[in-house]
Amino acid sequence: MIAKTIKAPYYAVIFSSLREEGDQGYAEMADTMMDLAHTQPGFLGVESARNELGITVSYWESLEAIKKWQEHPAHQIAQKRGKEEWYKKYAVRICKVDSDYFFEK
């Protein structure tokens, strides 16, 4: 899914990862985190694609909103399990989006 254009400026958190074999509860936790993120103040949307390389981009209105999400107790549990069970490696990048555009046929 491609999120509709959000009025800039805003922030994007880009999470790219390589997963371990097997699910080990990953799909259920991913769904839970997606639902929870939608309830967080400052959350604007998300786009995700998963194959060999997983990429999730979430959109936030401020760096403070991102920090609060990073520190959310349930999200911290997911982060810990990610390091211990789900990911071979991952990268997190936080970017300020000054402009964007959206095309749809």
FENWO-V936452 format. One record per residue. N is the residue number from 1. PHI is phi in degrees with one decimal (NA if undefined). D_FIRST is the distance of its C-alpha to the first C-alpha in whole Angstrom. Layout:
n->N phi->PHI d_first->D_FIRST
n->N phi->PHI d_first->D_FIRST
//
This chain:
n->1 phi->NA d_first->0
n->2 phi->-106.1 d_first->4
n->3 phi->-68.0 d_first->6
n->4 phi->-64.7 d_first->9
n->5 phi->-58.3 d_first->12
n->6 phi->-105.9 d_first->14
n->7 phi->-63.1 d_first->18
n->8 phi->-76.6 d_first->19
n->9 phi->-84.9 d_first->21
n->10 phi->-155.3 d_first->19
n->11 phi->-118.2 d_first->18
n->12 phi->-119.6 d_first->16
n->13 phi->-106.1 d_first->16
n->14 phi->-104.7 d_first->15
n->15 phi->-114.8 d_first->16
n->16 phi->-115.4 d_first->17
n->17 phi->-151.6 d_first->19
n->18 phi->-115.1 d_first->20
n->19 phi->-89.3 d_first->21
n->20 phi->-73.6 d_first->24
n->21 phi->-70.0 d_first->25
n->22 phi->83.0 d_first->24
n->23 phi->-93.4 d_first->22
n->24 phi->47.4 d_first->25
n->25 phi->84.3 d_first->23
n->26 phi->-61.5 d_first->20
n->27 phi->-59.9 d_first->17
n->28 phi->-63.7 d_first->19
n->29 phi->-66.4 d_first->19
n->30 phi->-60.3 d_first->16
n->31 phi->-63.1 d_first->15
n->32 phi->-62.8 d_first->18
n->33 phi->-66.4 d_first->17
n->34 phi->-63.5 d_first->13
n->35 phi->-62.3 d_first->15
n->36 phi->-66.6 d_first->18
n->37 phi->-57.5 d_first->16
n->38 phi->-61.9 d_first->15
n->39 phi->-94.6 d_first->19
n->40 phi->-83.0 d_first->20
n->41 phi->-58.0 d_first->21
n->42 phi->90.4 d_first->20
n->43 phi->-75.5 d_first->16
n->44 phi->-113.2 d_first->14
n->45 phi->159.9 d_first->10
n->46 phi->-154.0 d_first->8
n->47 phi->-132.5 d_first->6
n->48 phi->-146.6 d_first->7
n->49 phi->-139.9 d_first->9
n->50 phi->-136.2 d_first->12
n->51 phi->-143.4 d_first->15
n->52 phi->-63.8 d_first->18
n->53 phi->-104.6 d_first->17
n->54 phi->-97.6 d_first->14
n->55 phi->-134.5 d_first->12
n->56 phi->-126.6 d_first->11
n->57 phi->-118.5 d_first->11
n->58 phi->-110.6 d_first->12
n->59 phi->-118.3 d_first->13
n->60 phi->-137.7 d_first->17
n->61 phi->-80.9 d_first->20
n->62 phi->-157.6 d_first->22
n->63 phi->-66.1 d_first->24
n->64 phi->-64.0 d_first->26
n->65 phi->-63.9 d_first->23
n->66 phi->-63.2 d_first->21
n->67 phi->-61.7 d_first->25
n->68 phi->-63.2 d_first->25
n->69 phi->-65.4 d_first->22
n->70 phi->-59.3 d_first->23
n->71 phi->-91.3 d_first->26
n->72 phi->-60.4 d_first->25
n->73 phi->-54.5 d_first->27
n->74 phi->-67.0 d_first->24
n->75 phi->-67.7 d_first->22
n->76 phi->-65.6 d_first->25
n->77 phi->-62.7 d_first->26
n->78 phi->-62.4 d_first->23
n->79 phi->-62.1 d_first->23
n->80 phi->-63.0 d_first->27
n->81 phi->-64.5 d_first->26
n->82 phi->-58.8 d_first->23
n->83 phi->-66.0 d_first->26
n->84 phi->-86.0 d_first->29
n->85 phi->-124.0 d_first->27
n->86 phi->-101.6 d_first->23
n->87 phi->-113.7 d_first->23
n->88 phi->-74.9 d_first->25
n->89 phi->-162.5 d_first->24
n->90 phi->-156.1 d_first->22
n->91 phi->-136.7 d_first->21
n->92 phi->-122.9 d_first->20
n->93 phi->-127.4 d_first->20
n->94 phi->-115.5 d_first->20
n->95 phi->-128.4 d_first->20
n->96 phi->-91.9 d_first->21
n->97 phi->-98.6 d_first->19
n->98 phi->-90.1 d_first->22
n->99 phi->-157.1 d_first->20
n->100 phi->-160.6 d_first->17
n->101 phi->-151.1 d_first->15
n->102 phi->-134.1 d_first->13
n->103 phi->-118.7 d_first->13
n->104 phi->-147.7 d_first->12
n->105 phi->-77.5 d_first->15
//
